[in-house]
């Protein structure tokens, strides 16, 4: 058994080195830069407009949304997407990235996120443009649809979907359930099988109700959990204001001269860049094409109406939440002590907030973030399976998903994180190529919608 695991790790390591090599990193950043320019620096020129047209409209009358095609409101679709991206990647993933690449990974996370805002805008615009609204009102959508219909390459849509299914299971059913189980075990000595069983039952209750129940759950949990975590981060910063210049210095220097900060423990700028970009994309999914599967259910008339959410989502996820995690870990000084993952983040919050408040906040965040991921990522697995195998696959995916939540709570994460990085990289390549080839359509859609708003 050990020999098999070792062989898998070796093969996966070889593939990982390729998919996260310099060419792919350049493709990721290059696509983001290309779209940033092609869309007229949208995320930098119109931040107020983006928030006004998304968060500002979040609580519009339900009957207005009901008259539009789709399954859930624009806000519910966005919060389901937020529930998927604001999860273990923000807590355990950022911690692992800092351990592997030093504090400087935060710089590369943010730089990738700033250009990734434009990439993700394009993904949702195309996902909405090529979605299928069926006679019964259900919706099919995602990167597989614009790869197949936009590029007229059905095989590429199938290939992408085949990657999405293991991606969703590894990233969420295994990683999220395991992160929650280990955190509760570390803090309260709760047996992992107990937390795994409870998570499986709660997730089953939600996902058996379909995308509408997932949307309703997400619109309640996601804003609460995100707000709680950001407030805790602000408290950490205020309590450590004298340390802010030193911490920022470590982060910036670590991005461009890692050895000066790590004492040689981290080998090069490339390592900081690789883990920063890889974990950043794992967190905000810019370039993966997965978020389009959730957003495609939104009740909107124009594709860009929903795409406006994406720069806002990436900002909230990476620029705010990931930065909160990274700075808290740097303030604590625990990032090079041998701790890793969610446990490192929890210990960092305990060390930086008084009275045990930090540990409670972090534990609650791990549970809430992870649970919303469990129900949101299920949507990815289901839609990818339905695209390939048809509606008859829905029940099988539901059953397998619930079972894997329990199994995932009992596993170890080392190989799971590496597999997640590999699948991420394999999904990114066809998606980004498709985005580049379809960029003219995105620009046309953006111009059309902004023309309605009389914005230039």
C-alpha positions, 0 to 999 in steps of 0.5 A, a space after each residue: 500500500 505504501 508503495 502505491 501511495 509513493 508511486 502516486 505521489 511521485 507521478 503527481 509531483 512530476 505532473 504538478 511541476 509541469 502544470 505549475 511551471 513557468 509557462 502555466 504561471 505566465 499563462 495565468 497572469 498573462 490572461 488576467 493582464 490581457 483581459 484587464 486591458 481588453 476590458 478597459 481596466 474594469 476592476 480598477 476604474 469602476 469599483 464603486 459601480 461594481 459594488 453598486 450593481 452587486 452588493 447594492 442590489 442584493 436585497 431587491 424585491 424577489 418578484 422582480 428577480 422571479 420574472 427573469 430566467 434562472 433558478 435562484 436570485 443573483 444574490 443567492 448565486 453569488 453567495 453560493 459562489 462565495 460559499 465555495 471560494 471562501 473556505 479551507 483555502 482561506 484558512 488552511 490553504 493560506 497557512 500551508 502556502 506560507 509554510 511552503 513559500 514564506 510570508 511573501 506568498 501573500 504578495 503573489 496571491 494579491 497580484 494574481 487576484 487583481 488581474 484574476 478579477 478580469 479573468 473571472 468576469 469573463 468566465 461568468 459573462 461567457 458562462 451566462 452567455 452559453 448557459 442552457 435554460 431547460 423547459 422545466 426551468 432548470 439550468 445547465 451552465 459552466 465553462 464546459 458549455 462555452 468551451 463546447 458551444 463557443 469554441 464548437 469543441 464538444 470534446 473539450 467540454 467533456 474533458 473539462 467536466 471529467 476534471 471537475 468531478 475529481 476536483 470537487 470531490 478532492 477539494 471539498 468532500 475530502 479537504 473541507 471535511 477533513 479540515 473541519 474534523 481535525 480542527 474540532 478534534 484539536 480544539 475539543 477532542 471531538 472524534 473525527 468520525 463524529 464530526 464526519 457523520 454530522 457533516 454528512 447528515 447536514 450536507 445531505 439535508 441541504 443538497 437533497 433540496 437541490 440548487 434552490 435550497 443550496 442558494 437559500 442556505 448560502 445567502 444566510 451563512 456566507 455573509 455572516 461567516 465572511 463578516 465575522 472573520 474580517 472583523 476578527 482580522 481587523 481586531 488583530 490588526 488594531 491590536 498589533 498596529 506597532 507591528 504592521 510595518 515590520 509584518 508588511 516588510 516581511 511580506 514584501 521582502 519575502 516575495 522578492 527575496 525569500 531567503 532574507 526572511 526565511 534564512 534559506 528555508 525557502 529556496 527562491 522567488 519562484 517558490 513563493 510565486 508558485 505557492 502564492 498563485 496556486 493557493 490564491 487560485 485554489 481560494 478564488 478560483 479565477 481561471 478555473 471556470 468552475 464559478 460559472 457553474 453556480 452563477 449560471 443559475 442566476 435570474 438575470 437578463 444580461 450575462 454581464 449583470 451577473 459577471 459584475 459580481 466577480 471582481 467583488 467576490 475575488 476582492 472579498 475572498 483574496 484581498 480581504 479574507 486571505 490577507 487577514 489570515 496571512 497577516 495574523 499568521 505573520 503577527 503571531 510569528 508561528 509560521 516557521 514553527 512546524 505547525 501547518 494548515 488550519 491548526 496554524 491559523 487557529 493557533 495564530 488567532 489564539 496568539 493575537 487575540 486575547 481571552 481565547 476569542 481568536 481560537 473560537 472565531 477561527 474554529 467557527 470560521 473553519 466549520 462555517 466556511 467548510 460547510 458552505 464549501 461542502 454544499 456549494 462544491 456539490 453543485 460543481 460535481 453534479 453539473 459536471 456529471 449531468 453534462 457528461 452522463 445526463 440527469 440520471 447521474 444526479 442521485 448517484 453523485 448525491 449519494 457518493 458525495 455524502 459518503 465521501 464527506 464521511 470518508 474525507 473526515 478520516 483521511 490525511 491531507 498531504 497528498 490531497 492538497 498536492 492532487 488538488 493543485 494538479 487538477 487545478 492546473 490541468 483545468 486551468 489550461 483549456 479554460 484559459 485558452 478558451 477564454 482568450 479565443 472568446 475574448 471578443 465576445 466578452 468585450 462585446 457583452 461588456 460594451 453592450 451592458 455598460 452602454 445601457 448603464 451609460 458608463 464608458 
